[in-house]
Amino acid sequence: MDNLLPKIKTIHIMLQEMGEQQEAVFRMAFKMHNTTNYEIVTPDSAVKPDLVLVDTDTEQGMRTWGASKAAYPDVPVAMFSSSEPSVTTPYLPKPIKFDSLFPVLRSLSQGGNVFDASASRERSAVVDASSNLDGARKATIHRFNPQKGVLGALKFASQGHQDIAILHEGKPVLIVFPNIQRVLLTVSATELEKLCKDDNLAVVCKVVPDNPQWKEKAKVTIMSCLWQMAIWTAQGRLIYPMTPQTVFTLKRWPNLTRLAHVPESMRLSAFLTKTSVNLNILYKVMPLEMPDILNYLAATSVTGFLATDAEYAVDQKAADVSEKVKVDGTVDTPMAKEAEKIAGPSAEQPRGLLQRLMRKLIGKK
């Protein structure tokens, strides 16, 4: 949230159980990245790693991962794997996604991007995405109400002109200063995340007197706070009252360097600034994970970046927020065909230089 964590100019990464080709991909990516200096270190290096990245797709890789955790107890030891871990651990999924690689690496080195195995099991009971015989994907998803809880209270407080404290059980969670577009966090980010995930949380908004000292301590922008809290609240659910048929597009590109990371956010932003789609079409043309798409839609909707059609403006009392809705990726309409054209690389829209180099390096066309 608004870069609360300290910035790291140089990140030392130890690569374990990587083949020559895989390691070459990382080295090439590090050389072409000019925002942060990434250096690869070995177990023999005098420099302590900031992050250990272990390829765990083999039994030896799993053993090395366990040994690395013991050897570097104070350093994040992340799994680099083509399948989700069976344990809670820092995690970088295969294949490498170049638009999100460096934000994820930075997050991993700072102790973030932890895959929660228990949450994954719970989510899999709700989101049931599968492929049918013709290759189209389908999913059943839940929705959430952004007007409730801490997120709803923050939205309400940010739209006024008075300084407002958001209270839970009589204690302040946030103090919102709309006139300077800042928020003062009075609890830890961990505690705030926990509160956001409680769909039945009771909060109270209370006007507070002007306090220059509080305002001076308020370093987080309302925008970044809304963005992060929308992700925490969504938890891979569709923001109400959107449906799989709601048509949406992006009004403008979010400044992703100042906002919490959402997987594939660069790719989604680039796509949605070019075309309008609904969730059915987006899920059909872009091979992304549904929770990542839904978290991105929640973040961009709450912060005002997402524009939707008239279907979005339905009576909020007319439907059940908790109902399941189905996403069907079998649509075949002019909108879908246009979206496929934009989503897929072509002569008119070639892949970026880094992506083309990486694909050649790993033997793909």
Disulfide bonds with the S-S distance in Angstrom:
none
